[in-house]
Amino acid sequence: MAPGAWWLGPGLRVAGLRLSAAGAGPAPARAVRRSVLGVSPRPGLAWLGRYGSSAAKAPATKAEDDSFLQWFLLLIPVTAFGLGTWQVQRRRWKLKLIAELESRVTAEPVPLPGDLMELNALEYRPVKVRGHFDHSKELYMMPRTMVDPAREAGRLSSSAESGAHVITPFHCTDLGITILVNRGFVPRKKMNPDTRRKGQIEGDVELVGMVRLTETRKPFVPENNPEKNHWHYRDLEAMARLTGTDPIFIDADFRSTVPGGPIGGQTRVTLRNEHAQYIATWYGLCAATSYLWFKKFLRWTPSL
């Protein structure tokens, strides 16, 4: 061994100190050995204690991990059950909304109120007005496909022909105001008023139509283009400014249709109700994941 080196067993030595294999030696050697290795000078015992401590901690750590995984996975069926219950409440709300809408659509027409605040509570409610059209300021909402009034309300026609809804100012003689009336659908080739002169109603008439409120632009719907007279959604304020009317809008019913003119009754009043499918999906997911959770984490023990 090189002078000034301490032997700490096979392959181990500390420079500057000497220690016998039996652990004998001066007190400073023991201190250096403790400071260098950080363990007890008795060979084998310190390392055995460390390995034994790690082995004891391993089962406890595994048990903690399994417990966390067990309760974390339980969140899946619990969440699915909550979403299914929420869809039950949504379905009740939708059925109530559909019933209310149907009662409005089939109600008897009432005179059109002149107060805009009253109109906010009358959407889809039939109203009756009397007056005359101003065909010189027609607006066109496009592209549109025709709703067939002979079929269930709100259903599209089997025809895929594209066209527009003709929006015409209508002066109400009784109220002294001018409103906007959706006279109905015309195919694209009939958008020019000169091609449907026969259908341009003159003189005072009485109309029945459904009150419609202004719309906000939905995603992916193009912006309105007043310069080209192309309207993709109902912006009543902009339409009223352009035509000099009040921001009041009604959809004329099918009985307003005249030969050669737009086809009335183009109000779409259907509401989608797919909540029953969502209920089945979420409750089904809850049942499946609950079964898997009980099978994995719970064991049935027969009674003695």
One Martini backbone bead per residue (centre of mass of N, CA, C, O) as a GRO file, in nm:
protein
  304
    1MET     BB    1   0.099   0.033   0.019
    2ALA     BB    2   0.074   0.349   0.015
    3PRO     BB    3   0.182   0.607   0.166
    4GLY     BB    4  -0.086   0.768   0.328
    5ALA     BB    5  -0.295   0.526   0.307
    6TRP     BB    6  -0.632   0.404   0.345
    7TRP     BB    7  -0.782   0.098   0.431
    8LEU     BB    8  -1.143  -0.004   0.333
    9GLY     BB    9  -1.096  -0.241   0.190
   10PRO     BB   10  -1.163  -0.355  -0.100
   11GLY     BB   11  -1.067  -0.080  -0.302
   12LEU     BB   12  -1.017   0.099  -0.030
   13ARG     BB   13  -0.897   0.441   0.023
   14VAL     BB   14  -0.730   0.697   0.224
   15ALA     BB   15  -0.567   0.967   0.204
   16GLY     BB   16  -0.341   1.018   0.489
   17LEU     BB   17  -0.450   0.736   0.608
   18ARG     BB   18  -0.480   0.459   0.852
   19LEU     BB   19  -0.642   0.122   0.826
   20SER     BB   20  -0.747  -0.157   0.939
   21ALA     BB   21  -0.948  -0.430   0.873
   22ALA     BB   22  -1.056  -0.430   1.185
   23GLY     BB   23  -1.068  -0.103   1.258
   24ALA     BB   24  -0.803  -0.024   1.354
   25GLY     BB   25  -0.697   0.283   1.508
   26PRO     BB   26  -0.694   0.589   1.513
   27ALA     BB   27  -0.919   0.831   1.579
   28PRO     BB   28  -0.888   1.004   1.317
   29ALA     BB   29  -0.964   0.777   1.122
   30ARG     BB   30  -1.261   0.750   1.201
   31ALA     BB   31  -1.339   1.039   1.137
   32VAL     BB   32  -1.267   1.027   0.838
   33ARG     BB   33  -1.447   0.793   0.764
   34ARG     BB   34  -1.715   0.935   0.838
   35SER     BB   35  -1.676   1.189   0.655
   36VAL     BB   36  -1.651   1.039   0.384
   37LEU     BB   37  -1.896   0.819   0.404
   38GLY     BB   38  -2.136   0.868   0.628
   39VAL     BB   39  -2.081   0.617   0.823
   40SER     BB   40  -2.041   0.351   0.991
   41PRO     BB   41  -1.746   0.175   1.082
   42ARG     BB   42  -1.917  -0.076   1.056
   43PRO     BB   43  -1.907  -0.320   0.854
   44GLY     BB   44  -2.234  -0.364   0.690
   45LEU     BB   45  -2.451  -0.230   0.884
   46ALA     BB   46  -2.525   0.035   0.745
   47TRP     BB   47  -2.610  -0.086   0.468
   48LEU     BB   48  -2.830  -0.270   0.576
   49GLY     BB   49  -3.013  -0.044   0.693
   50ARG     BB   50  -3.068   0.105   0.430
   51TYR     BB   51  -3.195  -0.128   0.268
   52GLY     BB   52  -3.419  -0.191   0.472
   53SER     BB   53  -3.567   0.086   0.459
   54SER     BB   54  -3.639   0.079   0.153
   55ALA     BB   55  -3.800  -0.186   0.164
   56ALA     BB   56  -4.019  -0.070   0.364
   57LYS     BB   57  -4.121   0.172   0.177
   58ALA     BB   58  -4.233   0.040  -0.083
   59PRO     BB   59  -4.520  -0.063   0.001
   60ALA     BB   60  -4.627   0.216   0.090
   61THR     BB   61  -4.600   0.358  -0.185
   62LYS     BB   62  -4.781   0.162  -0.347
   63ALA     BB   63  -5.037   0.207  -0.179
   64GLU     BB   64  -5.063   0.509  -0.241
   65ASP     BB   65  -5.089   0.484  -0.551
   66ASP     BB   66  -5.342   0.300  -0.554
   67SER     BB   67  -5.528   0.495  -0.403
   68PHE     BB   68  -5.516   0.728  -0.605
   69LEU     BB   69  -5.614   0.569  -0.856
   70GLN     BB   70  -5.885   0.479  -0.745
   71TRP     BB   71  -6.010   0.773  -0.696
   72PHE     BB   72  -5.957   0.889  -0.976
   73LEU     BB   73  -6.129   0.677  -1.145
   74LEU     BB   74  -6.403   0.748  -1.000
   75LEU     BB   75  -6.457   1.016  -1.162
   76ILE     BB   76  -6.580   0.902  -1.419
   77PRO     BB   77  -6.864   0.796  -1.326
   78VAL     BB   78  -6.943   1.051  -1.172
   79THR     BB   79  -6.936   1.248  -1.414
   80ALA     BB   80  -7.132   1.093  -1.598
   81PHE     BB   81  -7.373   1.114  -1.406
   82GLY     BB   82  -7.386   1.424  -1.399
   83LEU     BB   83  -7.431   1.465  -1.708
   84GLY     BB   84  -7.691   1.299  -1.728
   85THR     BB   85  -7.856   1.474  -1.529
   86TRP     BB   86  -7.825   1.737  -1.689
   87GLN     BB   87  -7.977   1.629  -1.944
   88VAL     BB   88  -8.247   1.596  -1.807
   89GLN     BB   89  -8.287   1.899  -1.754
   90ARG     BB   90  -8.258   1.988  -2.050
   91ARG     BB   91  -8.500   1.830  -2.160
   92ARG     BB   92  -8.717   1.974  -1.999
   93TRP     BB   93  -8.655   2.255  -2.110
   94LYS     BB   94  -8.701   2.186  -2.414
   95LEU     BB   95  -8.994   2.091  -2.395
   96LYS     BB   96  -9.101   2.358  -2.287
   97LEU     BB   97  -9.008   2.532  -2.527
   98ILE     BB   98  -9.167   2.383  -2.748
   99ALA     BB   99  -9.447   2.426  -2.629
  100GLU     BB  100  -9.435   2.736  -2.632
  101LEU     BB  101  -9.385   2.767  -2.937
  102GLU     BB  102  -9.642   2.622  -3.036
  103SER     BB  103  -9.840   2.817  -2.894
  104ARG     BB  104  -9.753   3.067  -3.053
  105VAL     BB  105  -9.791   2.975  -3.350
  106THR     BB  106 -10.114   2.886  -3.291
  107ALA     BB  107 -10.208   3.149  -3.234
  108GLU     BB  108 -10.386   3.417  -3.240
  109PRO     BB  109 -10.397   3.701  -3.388
  110VAL     BB  110 -10.250   4.017  -3.322
  111PRO     BB  111 -10.200   4.324  -3.293
  112LEU     BB  112  -9.961   4.537  -3.366
  113PRO     BB  113  -9.735   4.675  -3.175
  114GLY     BB  114  -9.559   4.987  -3.133
  115ASP     BB  115  -9.392   4.864  -2.906
  116LEU     BB  116  -9.079   4.734  -2.875
  117MET     BB  117  -9.098   4.601  -2.593
  118GLU     BB  118  -9.335   4.409  -2.667
  119LEU     BB  119  -9.192   4.250  -2.900
  120ASN     BB  120  -8.980   4.085  -2.727
  121ALA     BB  121  -9.241   3.888  -2.631
  122LEU     BB  122  -9.337   3.804  -2.963
  123GLU     BB  123  -9.188   3.583  -3.070
  124TYR     BB  124  -9.371   3.386  -3.300
  125ARG     BB  125  -9.609   3.577  -3.307
  126PRO     BB  126  -9.901   3.641  -3.438
  127VAL     BB  127  -9.976   3.914  -3.662
  128LYS     BB  128 -10.163   4.210  -3.761
  129VAL     BB  129 -10.178   4.402  -4.069
  130ARG     BB  130 -10.221   4.733  -4.233
  131GLY     BB  131 -10.135   4.815  -4.585
  132HIS     BB  132  -9.837   4.900  -4.781
  133PHE     BB  133  -9.607   4.866  -5.027
  134ASP     BB  134  -9.241   4.917  -5.100
  135HIS     BB  135  -9.075   4.798  -5.385
  136SER     BB  136  -8.816   4.999  -5.407
  137LYS     BB  137  -8.685   4.854  -5.113
  138GLU     BB  138  -8.563   4.586  -5.153
  139LEU     BB  139  -8.454   4.292  -4.987
  140TYR     BB  140  -8.188   4.027  -4.960
  141MET     BB  141  -8.193   3.700  -4.835
  142MET     BB  142  -7.878   3.520  -4.860
  143PRO     BB  143  -7.900   3.210  -4.895
  144ARG     BB  144  -8.199   3.018  -4.983
  145THR     BB  145  -8.444   2.781  -4.889
  146MET     BB  146  -8.736   2.621  -4.916
  147VAL     BB  147  -9.033   2.617  -4.740
  148ASP     BB  148  -9.282   2.380  -4.711
  149PRO     BB  149  -9.608   2.447  -4.619
  150ALA     BB  150  -9.733   2.147  -4.667
  151ARG     BB  151  -9.555   2.076  -4.453
  152GLU     BB  152  -9.393   2.069  -4.190
  153ALA     BB  153  -9.297   2.295  -3.988
  154GLY     BB  154  -8.968   2.392  -4.101
  155ARG     BB  155  -8.940   2.230  -4.347
  156LEU     BB  156  -8.775   2.138  -4.612
  157SER     BB  157  -8.754   2.118  -4.923
  158SER     BB  158  -8.674   1.892  -5.176
  159SER     BB  159  -8.563   2.131  -5.298
  160ALA     BB  160  -8.231   2.275  -5.396
  161GLU     BB  161  -8.311   2.552  -5.455
  162SER     BB  162  -8.181   2.864  -5.483
  163GLY     BB  163  -8.225   3.184  -5.301
  164ALA     BB  164  -8.461   3.427  -5.165
  165HIS     BB  165  -8.560   3.677  -4.947
  166VAL     BB  166  -8.819   3.914  -4.947
  167ILE     BB  167  -8.773   4.248  -4.833
  168THR     BB  168  -9.045   4.473  -4.743
  169PRO     BB  169  -9.178   4.759  -4.709
  170PHE     BB  170  -9.442   4.849  -4.458
  171HIS     BB  171  -9.725   5.050  -4.432
  172CYS     BB  172  -9.901   5.132  -4.143
  173THR     BB  173 -10.198   5.292  -4.123
  174ASP     BB  174 -10.281   5.264  -3.819
  175LEU     BB  175  -9.979   5.335  -3.689
  176GLY     BB  176  -9.770   5.508  -3.874
  177ILE     BB  177  -9.571   5.279  -3.971
  178THR     BB  178  -9.263   5.118  -4.083
  179ILE     BB  179  -9.195   4.796  -4.195
  180LEU     BB  180  -9.072   4.462  -4.217
  181VAL     BB  181  -9.130   4.216  -4.484
  182ASN     BB  182  -9.139   3.872  -4.534
  183ARG     BB  183  -9.268   3.744  -4.824
  184GLY     BB  184  -9.039   3.532  -4.928
  185PHE     BB  185  -8.970   3.303  -5.178
  186VAL     BB  186  -8.714   3.314  -5.438
  187PRO     BB  187  -8.559   3.248  -5.698
  188ARG     BB  188  -8.281   3.361  -5.844
  189LYS     BB  189  -8.431   3.430  -6.126
  190LYS     BB  190  -8.652   3.621  -5.934
  191MET     BB  191  -8.513   3.874  -5.798
  192ASN     BB  192  -8.605   4.045  -6.013
  193PRO     BB  193  -8.881   4.242  -6.024
  194ASP     BB  194  -8.931   4.228  -6.342
  195THR     BB  195  -8.998   3.900  -6.322
  196ARG     BB  196  -9.258   3.984  -6.093
  197ARG     BB  197  -9.500   4.189  -6.145
  198LYS     BB  198  -9.757   4.026  -6.067
  199GLY     BB  199  -9.649   4.004  -5.745
  200GLN     BB  200  -9.691   4.318  -5.703
  201ILE     BB  201  -9.845   4.459  -5.457
  202GLU     BB  202 -10.126   4.674  -5.451
  203GLY     BB  203 -10.223   4.841  -5.204
  204ASP     BB  204 -10.426   4.757  -4.959
  205VAL     BB  205 -10.347   4.520  -4.696
  206GLU     BB  206 -10.379   4.213  -4.516
  207LEU     BB  207 -10.163   4.080  -4.264
  208VAL     BB  208  -9.990   3.775  -4.158
  209GLY     BB  209  -9.739   3.740  -3.897
  210MET     BB  210  -9.418   3.684  -3.763
  211VAL     BB  211  -9.226   3.768  -3.514
  212ARG     BB  212  -8.896   3.911  -3.548
  213LEU     BB  213  -8.573   3.928  -3.447
  214THR     BB  214  -8.274   4.001  -3.409
  215GLU     BB  215  -7.942   3.919  -3.517
  216THR     BB  216  -7.650   3.739  -3.479
  217ARG     BB  217  -7.358   3.652  -3.592
  218LYS     BB  218  -7.245   3.359  -3.691
  219PRO     BB  219  -7.036   3.134  -3.736
  220PHE     BB  220  -6.947   3.143  -4.083
  221VAL     BB  221  -7.105   3.393  -4.139
  222PRO     BB  222  -7.142   3.629  -4.339
  223GLU     BB  223  -7.134   3.939  -4.411
  224ASN     BB  224  -7.301   4.199  -4.471
  225ASN     BB  225  -7.406   4.366  -4.801
  226PRO     BB  226  -7.548   4.659  -4.867
  227GLU     BB  227  -7.433   4.741  -5.147
  228LYS     BB  228  -7.548   4.452  -5.276
  229ASN     BB  229  -7.799   4.343  -5.121
  230HIS     BB  230  -7.669   4.134  -4.900
  231TRP     BB  231  -7.831   3.909  -4.667
  232HIS     BB  232  -7.753   3.672  -4.394
  233TYR     BB  233  -7.883   3.845  -4.161
  234ARG     BB  234  -8.070   3.997  -3.900
  235ASP     BB  235  -8.024   4.351  -3.921
  236LEU     BB  236  -8.239   4.579  -3.823
  237GLU     BB  237  -8.086   4.844  -3.802
  238ALA     BB  238  -7.958   4.840  -4.087
  239MET     BB  239  -8.219   4.803  -4.248
  240ALA     BB  240  -8.366   5.057  -4.144
  241ARG     BB  241  -8.163   5.267  -4.242
  242LEU     BB  242  -8.177   5.195  -4.551
  243THR     BB  243  -8.519   5.220  -4.563
  244GLY     BB  244  -8.666   5.401  -4.338
  245THR     BB  245  -8.743   5.222  -4.088
  246ASP     BB  246  -8.849   5.021  -3.857
  247PRO     BB  247  -8.726   4.767  -3.623
  248ILE     BB  248  -8.952   4.571  -3.779
  249PHE     BB  249  -9.030   4.211  -3.804
  250ILE     BB  250  -9.198   3.997  -4.049
  251ASP     BB  251  -9.347   3.684  -4.136
  252ALA     BB  252  -9.520   3.591  -4.383
  253ASP     BB  253  -9.765   3.402  -4.464
  254PHE     BB  254  -9.901   3.186  -4.696
  255ARG     BB  255 -10.165   3.366  -4.755
  256SER     BB  256  -9.985   3.602  -4.899
  257THR     BB  257  -9.978   3.457  -5.154
  258VAL     BB  258  -9.913   3.527  -5.498
  259PRO     BB  259  -9.914   3.520  -5.816
  260GLY     BB  260  -9.565   3.561  -5.888
  261GLY     BB  261  -9.473   3.558  -5.600
  262PRO     BB  262  -9.376   3.509  -5.312
  263ILE     BB  263  -9.330   3.250  -5.074
  264GLY     BB  264  -9.475   3.201  -4.798
  265GLY     BB  265  -9.397   3.057  -4.493
  266GLN     BB  266  -9.059   3.077  -4.393
  267THR     BB  267  -9.071   2.975  -4.105
  268ARG     BB  268  -8.843   2.849  -3.869
  269VAL     BB  269  -8.951   2.629  -3.576
  270THR     BB  270  -8.742   2.426  -3.515
  271LEU     BB  271  -8.618   2.201  -3.256
  272ARG     BB  272  -8.365   2.048  -3.116
  273ASN     BB  273  -8.391   1.701  -2.959
  274GLU     BB  274  -8.101   1.514  -2.818
  275HIS     BB  275  -8.102   1.437  -2.505
  276ALA     BB  276  -8.162   1.132  -2.497
  277GLN     BB  277  -7.889   1.047  -2.618
  278TYR     BB  278  -7.713   1.176  -2.398
  279ILE     BB  279  -7.825   1.016  -2.162
  280ALA     BB  280  -7.745   0.734  -2.264
  281THR     BB  281  -7.442   0.788  -2.287
  282TRP     BB  282  -7.372   0.873  -1.991
  283TYR     BB  283  -7.504   0.633  -1.839
  284GLY     BB  284  -7.347   0.414  -1.989
  285LEU     BB  285  -7.066   0.507  -1.901
  286CYS     BB  286  -7.118   0.481  -1.599
  287ALA     BB  287  -7.178   0.175  -1.592
  288ALA     BB  288  -6.914   0.071  -1.719
  289THR     BB  289  -6.704   0.211  -1.524
  290SER     BB  290  -6.819   0.094  -1.262
  291TYR     BB  291  -6.766  -0.201  -1.321
  292LEU     BB  292  -6.457  -0.177  -1.360
  293TRP     BB  293  -6.395  -0.062  -1.080
  294PHE     BB  294  -6.508  -0.293  -0.903
  295LYS     BB  295  -6.337  -0.519  -1.034
  296LYS     BB  296  -6.051  -0.395  -0.953
  297PHE     BB  297  -6.097  -0.278  -0.631
  298LEU     BB  298  -6.310  -0.500  -0.562
  299ARG     BB  299  -6.377  -0.767  -0.326
  300TRP     BB  300  -6.541  -1.060  -0.278
  301THR     BB  301  -6.643  -1.184   0.041
  302PRO     BB  302  -6.729  -1.455   0.183
  303SER     BB  303  -6.922  -1.566   0.420
  304LEU     BB  304  -6.893  -1.770   0.724
   0.00000   0.00000   0.00000
